Structures are given as structure tokens and as C-alpha cells.
Amino acid sequence: MDKKNYYVSVQSKTIMQHQGDAAYELEIEATPEEVIKLKELFEDVEYAEELTFSRAHFPGIPYHHDKENDAYDSYLKNVYQTLYSLGTDETKKHIQTMNVLD
């Protein structure tokens, strides 16, 4: 299947076909199936964010000793790895500067 350009905002968890639809951070080239996978990854991040909500009310728990935050970090890393693999050259360069890949 042919790949199309999509415009992605990790912050708002959106994937758009048209560049001017809303603000975005990264551009990717993906098939419809790859876009579906990315949407599922965003849903995983959203779920993990909800789990970390209650932890925010207990500041005595260090971030690095919290399995919910570990899950959130893992899901977000998966998002960035997928964006890197689908990304344009500019997107790949930007993600490399973020030090989020293994």
C-alpha cells in the first residue's frame, strides 16, 4: 500500500492528513495500517497517563519507584520509536536530538 504524509502531535496525540489542520510537531510517511498502529500506541499512552494521575497526589513516592510511571515511559518510548521508523529525515533528526531511543 502507498504511504502518505501525516502530521503528528505527540502532545495532543493527533495524526492529521492535512498540514494546516492543527499544530503538529513531527511529519511521518505511513500506510493506513501504520497509522492505526500509531493510534493504538497513543491510546496506550493515554491509559498510562490515567494510571499516573493518582500517583500525583502522593509526592512522597519517588518517580523512579513507581510502576505506573515506568509503564508511561515505556509506552511513550514506543511511540517515539514508531515515529522514528516512519519519520521523514527531518523528523528522524529531531527525535535523535531528544535522546529517547535506545
C-alpha positions as CSV (number, residue, x, y, z in Angstrom):
1,M,0.0,0.0,0.0
2,D,1.2,3.5,-0.7
3,K,2.5,5.7,2.0
4,K,1.1,9.2,2.6
5,N,2.4,12.1,4.6
6,Y,0.8,12.6,8.0
7,Y,1.4,15.3,10.6
8,V,1.6,14.2,14.2
9,S,1.3,15.9,17.5
10,V,2.6,13.8,20.4
11,Q,1.4,16.3,22.9
12,S,-2.2,16.2,21.7
13,K,-2.0,12.6,20.4
14,T,-3.3,13.5,17.0
15,I,-2.4,12.3,13.5
16,M,-3.6,14.6,10.7
17,Q,-3.6,14.2,6.9
18,H,-3.5,17.9,6.2
19,Q,-0.7,20.0,7.4
20,G,-2.8,23.0,8.2
21,D,-5.5,21.2,10.3
22,A,-3.8,21.9,13.7
23,A,-0.4,22.4,15.3
24,Y,1.9,19.4,15.0
25,E,5.5,18.5,15.9
26,L,6.5,15.8,13.5
27,E,5.9,14.6,10.0
28,I,5.7,10.9,9.0
29,E,5.2,8.8,5.9
30,A,2.9,5.9,6.7
31,T,0.3,3.4,5.3
32,P,-3.2,3.4,6.8
33,E,-2.3,0.3,8.8
34,E,0.8,2.0,10.3
35,V,-1.4,5.0,11.3
36,I,-3.8,2.6,13.0
37,K,-0.9,1.1,15.0
38,L,0.3,4.6,16.0
39,K,-3.2,5.5,17.1
40,E,-3.2,2.4,19.3
41,L,0.1,3.4,20.8
42,F,-1.4,6.8,21.6
43,E,-4.3,5.0,23.3
44,D,-1.7,3.1,25.4
45,V,-0.1,6.4,26.4
46,E,-3.5,7.8,27.4
47,Y,-4.2,4.8,29.5
48,A,-0.9,5.0,31.3
49,E,-1.4,8.8,31.9
50,E,-4.7,7.9,33.7
51,L,-2.9,5.4,35.9
52,T,-0.3,8.1,36.9
53,F,-3.0,10.5,37.9
54,S,-3.5,9.1,41.4
55,R,0.3,8.9,42.0
56,A,0.5,12.7,41.5
57,H,-1.4,13.1,44.8
58,F,1.4,11.3,46.7
59,P,4.5,13.3,46.3
60,G,6.5,11.2,48.8
61,I,6.7,8.3,46.2
62,P,9.9,8.9,44.1
63,Y,9.2,8.8,40.4
64,H,11.7,6.1,39.8
65,H,10.0,3.8,42.2
66,D,6.6,3.8,40.6
67,K,5.5,1.1,38.2
68,E,2.8,3.3,36.6
69,N,5.3,5.9,35.6
70,D,7.6,3.1,34.3
71,A,4.7,2.0,32.1
72,Y,4.0,5.5,30.9
73,D,7.7,5.9,30.0
74,S,7.7,2.6,28.1
75,Y,4.6,3.5,26.1
76,L,5.9,6.9,25.2
77,K,9.2,5.4,24.1
78,N,7.3,3.0,21.9
79,V,5.5,6.0,20.3
80,Y,8.8,7.7,19.6
81,Q,10.4,4.6,18.2
82,T,7.5,4.2,15.8
83,L,7.6,7.8,14.8
84,Y,11.3,7.5,14.2
85,S,10.8,4.5,11.9
86,L,8.1,6.2,10.0
87,G,9.5,9.7,10.1
88,T,10.9,11.9,7.4
89,D,14.6,12.8,7.5
90,E,13.8,15.9,9.5
91,T,11.6,14.0,12.0
92,K,14.4,11.4,12.5
93,K,17.0,14.1,13.1
94,H,14.7,15.8,15.6
95,I,14.0,12.5,17.5
96,Q,17.7,11.7,17.6
97,T,18.3,15.0,19.4
98,M,15.7,14.1,22.1
99,N,17.7,11.0,23.3
100,V,14.6,8.9,23.7
101,L,15.7,5.9,21.6
102,D,17.8,3.0,22.9
